[in-house]
Amino acid sequence: MPKEITPRRRERIRSILRRRQKDLTLVMDNIWDPHNVSAVLRSCDAFGLLGVHLYYTTAQWPDLGKKSSASALKWVDRTRHEDGPAMIRGLREQGYQIVRTGFSETAREPSEYDLTRPTAIILSNEHRGTAPELVELVPDEIYIPMQGMIQSFNVSVAAALMLYEAYTQREAQGMYDVPSLTEAELAEYEERWATR
């Protein structure tokens, strides 16, 4: 028998859904460590992303049913992909600007991108970088400047830093104050979340 939802919990769900950003997303490109995936999902929930894309062609599908992701799994939609070109085409058809993490001379800092636009950020594999088929399709790179000897942040830390920049830009434009979900979508998600 479903648990009865209190008015207070229902109002919290409504409040959070009204701030969800359905046009900001991440693509996890063969991220092999389930702990990293879990940490990324927590950041996605914290910064109000509605959903993410999981692109897995070479790495094993992560076991996401454990510990740190357990709560975030309930609140962040996940779409699985195995066809990179189809995924990129689909995102572009929806009007997304797409950038990928990288360190080339043309890579730009998060603050140099307009992250108030519909945006998908590809997080590259921890060891191999971005999948070659995605590199061909997505020339624009994003990176976080570092001042130490280590070349890159852990992928989950990088995700949180980029999402914070997106949050800062969007909050300054009042985007979290105006629902990106339609009334019908809000009602649908509210009912779905009420049973979790």
C-alpha atoms as an extended CHARMM CRD file, in Angstrom:
* protein
*
       196  EXT
         1         1  MET       CA              0.0000000000        0.0000000000        0.0000000000  PROA      1               0.0000000000
         2         2  PRO       CA              1.4740000000        3.4210000000       -0.9970000000  PROA      2               0.0000000000
         3         3  LYS       CA              2.6680000000        5.6540000000        1.8070000000  PROA      3               0.0000000000
         4         4  GLU       CA              0.4660000000        8.7070000000        2.3500000000  PROA      4               0.0000000000
         5         5  ILE       CA              2.2490000000       11.9390000000        1.5170000000  PROA      5               0.0000000000
         6         6  THR       CA              1.9880000000       14.8280000000        3.9550000000  PROA      6               0.0000000000
         7         7  PRO       CA              1.0000000000       18.3210000000        2.7440000000  PROA      7               0.0000000000
         8         8  ARG       CA              4.4060000000       19.6000000000        3.8530000000  PROA      8               0.0000000000
         9         9  ARG       CA              6.2680000000       16.9990000000        1.7810000000  PROA      9               0.0000000000
        10        10  ARG       CA              4.0360000000       17.6520000000       -1.2240000000  PROA      10              0.0000000000
        11        11  GLU       CA              4.7770000000       21.3830000000       -1.0040000000  PROA      11              0.0000000000
        12        12  ARG       CA              8.5180000000       20.6630000000       -0.8020000000  PROA      12              0.0000000000
        13        13  ILE       CA              8.2740000000       18.4880000000       -3.9110000000  PROA      13              0.0000000000
        14        14  ARG       CA              6.3650000000       21.2340000000       -5.7550000000  PROA      14              0.0000000000
        15        15  SER       CA              8.8880000000       23.8610000000       -4.7030000000  PROA      15              0.0000000000
        16        16  ILE       CA             11.8550000000       21.7990000000       -5.9140000000  PROA      16              0.0000000000
        17        17  LEU       CA             10.2000000000       20.8470000000       -9.2000000000  PROA      17              0.0000000000
        18        18  ARG       CA              9.4480000000       24.4970000000       -9.9490000000  PROA      18              0.0000000000
        19        19  ARG       CA             13.2120000000       25.1540000000       -9.8500000000  PROA      19              0.0000000000
        20        20  ARG       CA             14.2780000000       22.1640000000      -11.9480000000  PROA      20              0.0000000000
        21        21  GLN       CA             16.1650000000       23.0850000000      -15.1410000000  PROA      21              0.0000000000
        22        22  LYS       CA             15.0350000000       20.8160000000      -17.9430000000  PROA      22              0.0000000000
        23        23  ASP       CA             17.3590000000       22.4520000000      -20.5040000000  PROA      23              0.0000000000
        24        24  LEU       CA             20.6210000000       21.9240000000      -18.6000000000  PROA      24              0.0000000000
        25        25  THR       CA             22.0840000000       18.4290000000      -18.6600000000  PROA      25              0.0000000000
        26        26  LEU       CA             25.2380000000       16.3660000000      -18.4500000000  PROA      26              0.0000000000
        27        27  VAL       CA             26.3510000000       13.4810000000      -20.6470000000  PROA      27              0.0000000000
        28        28  MET       CA             28.4510000000       10.9480000000      -18.7810000000  PROA      28              0.0000000000
        29        29  ASP       CA             30.7390000000        9.4530000000      -21.4240000000  PROA      29              0.0000000000
        30        30  ASN       CA             31.7280000000        5.9670000000      -20.2770000000  PROA      30              0.0000000000
        31        31  ILE       CA             32.4350000000        7.1160000000      -16.7110000000  PROA      31              0.0000000000
        32        32  TRP       CA             33.5850000000        3.8050000000      -15.2920000000  PROA      32              0.0000000000
        33        33  ASP       CA             33.6640000000        4.4110000000      -11.5310000000  PROA      33              0.0000000000
        34        34  PRO       CA             30.1730000000        4.0640000000      -10.0250000000  PROA      34              0.0000000000
        35        35  HSD       CA             31.2110000000        6.2700000000       -7.0990000000  PROA      35              0.0000000000
        36        36  ASN       CA             31.9850000000        9.0690000000       -9.5540000000  PROA      36              0.0000000000
        37        37  VAL       CA             28.6410000000        8.5820000000      -11.3010000000  PROA      37              0.0000000000
        38        38  SER       CA             26.8960000000        8.6370000000       -7.9340000000  PROA      38              0.0000000000
        39        39  ALA       CA             28.6440000000       11.8440000000       -6.9020000000  PROA      39              0.0000000000
        40        40  VAL       CA             27.7790000000       13.4910000000      -10.2310000000  PROA      40              0.0000000000
        41        41  LEU       CA             24.1100000000       12.5620000000       -9.7560000000  PROA      41              0.0000000000
        42        42  ARG       CA             24.1260000000       14.1530000000       -6.3040000000  PROA      42              0.0000000000
        43        43  SER       CA             25.4670000000       17.3820000000       -7.7920000000  PROA      43              0.0000000000
        44        44  CYS       CA             22.8330000000       17.2420000000      -10.5300000000  PROA      44              0.0000000000
        45        45  ASP       CA             20.1040000000       17.0520000000       -7.9080000000  PROA      45              0.0000000000
        46        46  ALA       CA             21.7280000000       19.8030000000       -5.8350000000  PROA      46              0.0000000000
        47        47  PHE       CA             21.8950000000       22.2200000000       -8.7870000000  PROA      47              0.0000000000
        48        48  GLY       CA             18.4110000000       21.4240000000      -10.0290000000  PROA      48              0.0000000000
        49        49  LEU       CA             18.9700000000       19.3230000000      -13.1490000000  PROA      49              0.0000000000
        50        50  LEU       CA             15.9560000000       17.3540000000      -14.2540000000  PROA      50              0.0000000000
        51        51  GLY       CA             17.9310000000       14.6350000000      -16.0010000000  PROA      51              0.0000000000
        52        52  VAL       CA             21.2370000000       13.3800000000      -17.3910000000  PROA      52              0.0000000000
        53        53  HSD       CA             22.3960000000       11.2210000000      -20.2860000000  PROA      53              0.0000000000
        54        54  LEU       CA             24.5210000000        8.1150000000      -19.7940000000  PROA      54              0.0000000000
        55        55  TYR       CA             26.5860000000        7.1580000000      -22.8450000000  PROA      55              0.0000000000
        56        56  TYR       CA             28.1230000000        3.7150000000      -22.4160000000  PROA      56              0.0000000000
        57        57  THR       CA             29.8960000000        1.8780000000      -25.2190000000  PROA      57              0.0000000000
        58        58  THR       CA             33.2550000000        0.8160000000      -23.7540000000  PROA      58              0.0000000000
        59        59  ALA       CA             32.9300000000        1.0150000000      -19.9740000000  PROA      59              0.0000000000
        60        60  GLN       CA             30.8110000000       -1.3590000000      -17.9360000000  PROA      60              0.0000000000
        61        61  TRP       CA             27.3720000000       -0.0430000000      -17.0240000000  PROA      61              0.0000000000
        62        62  PRO       CA             27.7800000000        1.3480000000      -13.4870000000  PROA      62              0.0000000000
        63        63  ASP       CA             25.9770000000       -0.2720000000      -10.5790000000  PROA      63              0.0000000000
        64        64  LEU       CA             24.0770000000        2.7490000000       -9.2870000000  PROA      64              0.0000000000
        65        65  GLY       CA             22.0420000000        1.0810000000       -6.5880000000  PROA      65              0.0000000000
        66        66  LYS       CA             24.4960000000        1.6540000000       -3.7860000000  PROA      66              0.0000000000
        67        67  LYS       CA             25.0950000000        4.1790000000       -1.0150000000  PROA      67              0.0000000000
        68        68  SER       CA             25.8770000000        7.6900000000       -2.2040000000  PROA      68              0.0000000000
        69        69  SER       CA             23.6350000000        7.6470000000       -5.2780000000  PROA      69              0.0000000000
        70        70  ALA       CA             20.6920000000        5.9650000000       -3.5950000000  PROA      70              0.0000000000
        71        71  SER       CA             18.8470000000        9.1770000000       -2.8430000000  PROA      71              0.0000000000
        72        72  ALA       CA             19.8750000000       11.0550000000       -6.0200000000  PROA      72              0.0000000000
        73        73  LEU       CA             18.6620000000        8.1830000000       -8.2040000000  PROA      73              0.0000000000
        74        74  LYS       CA             15.0940000000        9.0200000000       -7.1780000000  PROA      74              0.0000000000
        75        75  TRP       CA             15.2600000000       12.6440000000       -8.2560000000  PROA      75              0.0000000000
        76        76  VAL       CA             17.3630000000       12.7540000000      -11.4460000000  PROA      76              0.0000000000
        77        77  ASP       CA             16.0720000000       11.1860000000      -14.6670000000  PROA      77              0.0000000000
        78        78  ARG       CA             18.6100000000        9.0720000000      -16.5540000000  PROA      78              0.0000000000
        79        79  THR       CA             18.5640000000        8.3600000000      -20.2830000000  PROA      79              0.0000000000
        80        80  ARG       CA             20.8660000000        5.6350000000      -21.5600000000  PROA      80              0.0000000000
        81        81  HSD       CA             22.5430000000        5.8500000000      -24.9740000000  PROA      81              0.0000000000
        82        82  GLU       CA             24.7270000000        3.5290000000      -27.0220000000  PROA      82              0.0000000000
        83        83  ASP       CA             24.6470000000        5.4600000000      -30.3210000000  PROA      83              0.0000000000
        84        84  GLY       CA             26.7730000000        8.5900000000      -29.9760000000  PROA      84              0.0000000000
        85        85  PRO       CA             25.8370000000       10.3190000000      -33.2540000000  PROA      85              0.0000000000
        86        86  ALA       CA             22.1230000000        9.7360000000      -32.6050000000  PROA      86              0.0000000000
        87        87  MET       CA             22.4600000000       11.1330000000      -29.0770000000  PROA      87              0.0000000000
        88        88  ILE       CA             24.2770000000       14.2700000000      -30.2840000000  PROA      88              0.0000000000
        89        89  ARG       CA             21.8170000000       14.7450000000      -33.1470000000  PROA      89              0.0000000000
        90        90  GLY       CA             18.8790000000       14.4310000000      -30.7490000000  PROA      90              0.0000000000
        91        91  LEU       CA             20.3290000000       17.0130000000      -28.3560000000  PROA      91              0.0000000000
        92        92  ARG       CA             21.0500000000       19.4440000000      -31.1950000000  PROA      92              0.0000000000
        93        93  GLU       CA             17.5130000000       19.0130000000      -32.5630000000  PROA      93              0.0000000000
        94        94  GLN       CA             16.2570000000       20.0730000000      -29.1280000000  PROA      94              0.0000000000
        95        95  GLY       CA             18.3450000000       23.2520000000      -29.3870000000  PROA      95              0.0000000000
        96        96  TYR       CA             21.1930000000       22.3600000000      -27.0380000000  PROA      96              0.0000000000
        97        97  GLN       CA             24.6580000000       23.8360000000      -27.2950000000  PROA      97              0.0000000000
        98        98  ILE       CA             26.9840000000       20.9000000000      -26.6320000000  PROA      98              0.0000000000
        99        99  VAL       CA             30.4560000000       21.1500000000      -25.1110000000  PROA      99              0.0000000000
       100       100  ARG       CA             32.8580000000       18.5040000000      -23.9220000000  PROA      100             0.0000000000
       101       101  THR       CA             35.5560000000       18.5360000000      -21.2920000000  PROA      101             0.0000000000
       102       102  GLY       CA             39.0500000000       18.8710000000      -22.7450000000  PROA      102             0.0000000000
       103       103  PHE       CA             42.3740000000       20.6890000000      -22.6220000000  PROA      103             0.0000000000
       104       104  SER       CA             43.1260000000       21.8000000000      -26.1710000000  PROA      104             0.0000000000
       105       105  GLU       CA             44.2780000000       25.3520000000      -26.9470000000  PROA      105             0.0000000000
       106       106  THR       CA             40.7320000000       26.2720000000      -27.9260000000  PROA      106             0.0000000000
       107       107  ALA       CA             39.1510000000       25.0120000000      -24.6770000000  PROA      107             0.0000000000
       108       108  ARG       CA             37.3360000000       27.7390000000      -22.7380000000  PROA      108             0.0000000000
       109       109  GLU       CA             36.4850000000       28.2220000000      -19.0850000000  PROA      109             0.0000000000
       110       110  PRO       CA             32.8610000000       27.6590000000      -17.9570000000  PROA      110             0.0000000000
       111       111  SER       CA             32.3980000000       31.3960000000      -17.3920000000  PROA      111             0.0000000000
       112       112  GLU       CA             33.1450000000       32.0280000000      -21.0830000000  PROA      112             0.0000000000
       113       113  TYR       CA             30.0890000000       30.0350000000      -22.1450000000  PROA      113             0.0000000000
       114       114  ASP       CA             26.5440000000       31.3100000000      -21.9270000000  PROA      114             0.0000000000
       115       115  LEU       CA             25.1570000000       28.5520000000      -19.7240000000  PROA      115             0.0000000000
       116       116  THR       CA             21.7270000000       30.1620000000      -19.6100000000  PROA      116             0.0000000000
       117       117  ARG       CA             21.2460000000       28.6790000000      -23.0830000000  PROA      117             0.0000000000
       118       118  PRO       CA             20.0560000000       25.0690000000      -23.3420000000  PROA      118             0.0000000000
       119       119  THR       CA             23.3180000000       23.2700000000      -22.6100000000  PROA      119             0.0000000000
       120       120  ALA       CA             24.6650000000       19.7200000000      -22.5290000000  PROA      120             0.0000000000
       121       121  ILE       CA             28.1380000000       19.1800000000      -21.0690000000  PROA      121             0.0000000000
       122       122  ILE       CA             29.9150000000       15.9310000000      -21.9030000000  PROA      122             0.0000000000
       123       123  LEU       CA             31.9810000000       14.5940000000      -18.9950000000  PROA      123             0.0000000000
       124       124  SER       CA             34.7960000000       12.5030000000      -20.4320000000  PROA      124             0.0000000000
       125       125  ASN       CA             36.0140000000        9.0900000000      -19.3030000000  PROA      125             0.0000000000
       126       126  GLU       CA             38.4410000000        9.2470000000      -16.3800000000  PROA      126             0.0000000000
       127       127  HSD       CA             41.2940000000        7.5480000000      -18.2860000000  PROA      127             0.0000000000
       128       128  ARG       CA             40.7000000000        7.7960000000      -22.0320000000  PROA      128             0.0000000000
       129       129  GLY       CA             39.0460000000       11.1830000000      -22.3350000000  PROA      129             0.0000000000
       130       130  THR       CA             36.1470000000       11.8090000000      -24.6890000000  PROA      130             0.0000000000
       131       131  ALA       CA             35.0470000000        8.9660000000      -26.9600000000  PROA      131             0.0000000000
       132       132  PRO       CA             36.5270000000        9.5530000000      -30.4690000000  PROA      132             0.0000000000
       133       133  GLU       CA             33.0970000000        9.5200000000      -32.1250000000  PROA      133             0.0000000000
       134       134  LEU       CA             31.9680000000       12.3400000000      -29.8200000000  PROA      134             0.0000000000
       135       135  VAL       CA             35.1720000000       14.3410000000      -30.3910000000  PROA      135             0.0000000000
       136       136  GLU       CA             34.3770000000       14.3820000000      -34.1220000000  PROA      136             0.0000000000
       137       137  LEU       CA             30.8800000000       15.7050000000      -33.4890000000  PROA      137             0.0000000000
       138       138  VAL       CA             31.5520000000       18.1590000000      -30.6340000000  PROA      138             0.0000000000
       139       139  PRO       CA             34.4680000000       20.5340000000      -31.2730000000  PROA      139             0.0000000000
       140       140  ASP       CA             33.7620000000       22.9370000000      -28.3990000000  PROA      140             0.0000000000
       141       141  GLU       CA             35.6900000000       22.1840000000      -25.2050000000  PROA      141             0.0000000000
       142       142  ILE       CA             35.2480000000       23.3670000000      -21.6330000000  PROA      142             0.0000000000
       143       143  TYR       CA             37.8660000000       23.1900000000      -18.8960000000  PROA      143             0.0000000000
       144       144  ILE       CA             38.4320000000       24.3720000000      -15.3480000000  PROA      144             0.0000000000
       145       145  PRO       CA             41.7140000000       26.2440000000      -14.8690000000  PROA      145             0.0000000000
       146       146  MET       CA             44.0460000000       24.7360000000      -12.2800000000  PROA      146             0.0000000000
       147       147  GLN       CA             47.1000000000       26.1560000000      -10.5620000000  PROA      147             0.0000000000
       148       148  GLY       CA             48.7980000000       22.9680000000       -9.3420000000  PROA      148             0.0000000000
       149       149  MET       CA             50.7980000000       20.0710000000      -10.7330000000  PROA      149             0.0000000000
       150       150  ILE       CA             47.7750000000       17.8260000000      -11.2950000000  PROA      150             0.0000000000
       151       151  GLN       CA             46.2040000000       18.2420000000      -14.7380000000  PROA      151             0.0000000000
       152       152  SER       CA             42.5680000000       17.5990000000      -13.9390000000  PROA      152             0.0000000000
       153       153  PHE       CA             39.9630000000       17.4110000000      -11.2190000000  PROA      153             0.0000000000
       154       154  ASN       CA             38.1330000000       14.2170000000      -10.3890000000  PROA      154             0.0000000000
       155       155  VAL       CA             35.2220000000       14.0250000000      -12.8260000000  PROA      155             0.0000000000
       156       156  SER       CA             32.6430000000       14.4530000000      -10.0710000000  PROA      156             0.0000000000
       157       157  VAL       CA             34.3920000000       17.5640000000       -8.7420000000  PROA      157             0.0000000000
       158       158  ALA       CA             34.6440000000       19.0020000000      -12.2620000000  PROA      158             0.0000000000
       159       159  ALA       CA             30.9360000000       18.3730000000      -12.7750000000  PROA      159             0.0000000000
       160       160  ALA       CA             30.0580000000       20.1940000000       -9.5550000000  PROA      160             0.0000000000
       161       161  LEU       CA             32.2370000000       23.1900000000      -10.4430000000  PROA      161             0.0000000000
       162       162  MET       CA             30.7360000000       23.5100000000      -13.9350000000  PROA      162             0.0000000000
       163       163  LEU       CA             27.2110000000       23.1080000000      -12.6120000000  PROA      163             0.0000000000
       164       164  TYR       CA             27.8640000000       25.7900000000      -10.0220000000  PROA      164             0.0000000000
       165       165  GLU       CA             28.8610000000       28.1900000000      -12.8070000000  PROA      165             0.0000000000
       166       166  ALA       CA             25.6840000000       27.2880000000      -14.6940000000  PROA      166             0.0000000000
       167       167  TYR       CA             23.6540000000       27.7940000000      -11.5240000000  PROA      167             0.0000000000
       168       168  THR       CA             25.2750000000       31.1940000000      -10.9060000000  PROA      168             0.0000000000
       169       169  GLN       CA             24.5120000000       32.3950000000      -14.4370000000  PROA      169             0.0000000000
       170       170  ARG       CA             20.9610000000       31.0840000000      -14.4040000000  PROA      170             0.0000000000
       171       171  GLU       CA             20.1770000000       32.3740000000      -10.9200000000  PROA      171             0.0000000000
       172       172  ALA       CA             21.3930000000       35.8450000000      -11.9410000000  PROA      172             0.0000000000
       173       173  GLN       CA             18.8990000000       35.7310000000      -14.8450000000  PROA      173             0.0000000000
       174       174  GLY       CA             16.0490000000       34.5790000000      -12.5790000000  PROA      174             0.0000000000
       175       175  MET       CA             15.7720000000       31.2310000000      -14.3540000000  PROA      175             0.0000000000
       176       176  TYR       CA             15.2540000000       29.3010000000      -11.1150000000  PROA      176             0.0000000000
       177       177  ASP       CA             12.2890000000       31.5270000000      -10.2760000000  PROA      177             0.0000000000
       178       178  VAL       CA             10.3120000000       30.6140000000      -13.4170000000  PROA      178             0.0000000000
       179       179  PRO       CA              9.4590000000       26.9220000000      -13.8970000000  PROA      179             0.0000000000
       180       180  SER       CA             10.9820000000       25.3620000000      -17.0060000000  PROA      180             0.0000000000
       181       181  LEU       CA              8.4440000000       22.5380000000      -16.7490000000  PROA      181             0.0000000000
       182       182  THR       CA              4.9420000000       23.0390000000      -18.1010000000  PROA      182             0.0000000000
       183       183  GLU       CA              1.9880000000       22.8060000000      -15.7220000000  PROA      183             0.0000000000
       184       184  ALA       CA              1.2430000000       19.3350000000      -17.0840000000  PROA      184             0.0000000000
       185       185  GLU       CA              4.8540000000       18.2400000000      -16.5960000000  PROA      185             0.0000000000
       186       186  LEU       CA              4.8920000000       19.6620000000      -13.0710000000  PROA      186             0.0000000000
       187       187  ALA       CA              1.7440000000       17.7170000000      -12.1910000000  PROA      187             0.0000000000
       188       188  GLU       CA              3.1260000000       14.5140000000      -13.7130000000  PROA      188             0.0000000000
       189       189  TYR       CA              6.4370000000       14.7730000000      -11.8640000000  PROA      189             0.0000000000
       190       190  GLU       CA              4.7200000000       15.7150000000       -8.6340000000  PROA      190             0.0000000000
       191       191  GLU       CA              2.6620000000       12.5250000000       -8.6890000000  PROA      191             0.0000000000
       192       192  ARG       CA              5.6560000000       10.4400000000       -9.6570000000  PROA      192             0.0000000000
       193       193  TRP       CA              7.8860000000       11.9140000000       -6.9360000000  PROA      193             0.0000000000
       194       194  ALA       CA              5.1390000000       11.6100000000       -4.3110000000  PROA      194             0.0000000000
       195       195  THR       CA              5.4290000000        7.8150000000       -4.4960000000  PROA      195             0.0000000000
       196       196  ARG       CA              9.2130000000        7.7300000000       -4.0180000000  PROA      196             0.0000000000
